[in-house]
């Protein structure tokens, strides 16, 4: 079932819309506005699969892990923007090696923190038992 909605548009904007409709394959304003609204929603919606590497892209596992980490920490929003920005910057192998080093350093720091927390938990248990 279709619902009718009202939309206020300036004369200038309506001229632009009508001109676009005349040059493209839309039967009327409603079909154009419906398609435009749905396309806008689709483009700006965050999909569940955006945190995973697209299947069409093949990258070495280490690079996938680095980019996945950068997405997880918020450096990139998703794989699409990561790939776009990396390509725009013309990322070099040296840049990827540097990112890998940073990723490895963070991983080592994380492991050290985990070890310290484990030692503290063990120490607390020993003191509580005595």
C-alpha positions in Angstrom: 0.0 0.0 0.0 1.4 3.4 -1.0 1.0 6.5 1.2 0.9 10.1 -0.1 3.3 12.7 1.4 3.7 16.4 0.8 7.0 18.0 0.1 7.8 21.7 -0.1 10.4 22.6 -2.7 11.6 26.0 -3.9 10.9 27.0 -7.5 14.6 26.8 -8.3 15.0 23.4 -6.8 11.9 22.2 -8.7 13.4 23.4 -11.9 16.5 21.4 -11.2 14.5 18.3 -10.4 12.3 18.6 -13.5 15.3 19.2 -15.7 17.0 16.1 -14.3 13.8 14.0 -14.7 13.5 15.2 -18.4 17.1 14.0 -19.1 16.8 10.7 -17.3 14.5 7.7 -17.3 11.9 8.8 -14.7 8.2 8.7 -15.5 7.3 11.4 -12.9 8.5 13.4 -9.9 7.3 10.8 -7.4 9.3 8.0 -8.9 12.4 10.2 -9.0 12.0 11.4 -5.4 11.3 7.8 -4.2 14.4 6.5 -5.9 16.5 9.5 -4.7 15.4 9.1 -1.1 16.1 5.3 -1.0 19.5 5.8 -2.7 20.4 8.4 -0.1 19.4 6.1 2.8 21.3 3.2 1.2 24.4 5.3 0.8 24.4 6.6 4.4 23.3 3.4 6.2 25.9 1.4 8.0 25.7 -2.2 7.0 26.9 -5.1 9.2 29.3 -6.2 6.5 31.2 -2.9 6.3 33.7 -4.1 8.9 34.7 -7.1 6.8 36.9 -7.0 3.7 34.8 -7.1 0.5 35.1 -10.5 -1.2 36.2 -9.0 -4.5 39.4 -7.6 -2.8 42.2 -9.9 -2.2 44.9 -8.7 0.2 47.6 -10.5 2.2 46.4 -11.6 5.6 48.7 -9.3 7.5 47.5 -6.3 5.5 43.8 -7.3 6.1 44.6 -7.5 9.8 46.1 -4.1 9.8 43.2 -2.5 8.0 40.7 -4.4 10.1 42.5 -3.1 13.3 42.4 0.5 11.9 38.7 0.1 11.3 38.2 -1.2 14.8 40.0 1.7 16.4 38.1 4.2 14.3 40.8 5.3 11.9 38.6 4.2 9.0 34.8 3.9 9.1 34.6 0.8 7.0 36.5 -1.2 4.3 35.2 0.9 1.5 36.5 4.2 2.9 39.8 2.5 4.0 40.5 1.3 0.5 39.5 4.6 -1.0 41.7 6.6 1.3 44.6 4.2 1.0 44.4 4.4 -2.8 44.0 8.2 -2.8 47.1 8.5 -0.8 48.9 6.1 -3.1 50.0 4.1 -0.1 53.4 2.6 -0.5 54.8 -0.7 0.8 56.8 1.3 3.3 53.7 2.9 4.6 52.1 -0.6 5.1 55.2 -1.8 6.8 55.0 1.2 9.2 51.3 0.5 9.9 52.2 -3.1 10.5 55.0 -2.1 13.0 52.5 0.1 14.8 50.0 -2.7 14.9 52.6 -5.1 16.3 53.7 -2.6 18.9 50.1 -2.2 20.1 49.7 -6.0 20.1 52.8 -6.4 22.3 51.6 -3.7 24.6 48.2 -5.4 24.9 49.9 -8.7 25.7 52.1 -7.0 28.4 49.0 -5.4 30.0 47.3 -8.8 30.0 50.3 -10.4 31.6 50.5 -7.7 34.3 46.8 -8.1 35.0 47.2 -11.9 35.3 50.1 -11.4 37.8 48.1 -8.9 39.8 45.2 -11.3 40.0 47.5 -14.2 41.1 49.2 -12.0 43.7 45.8 -10.9 45.1 44.7 -14.5 45.5 48.0 -15.5 47.3 47.7 -12.6 49.8 44.0 -13.4 50.4 44.8 -17.0 51.2 47.4 -16.2 53.8 
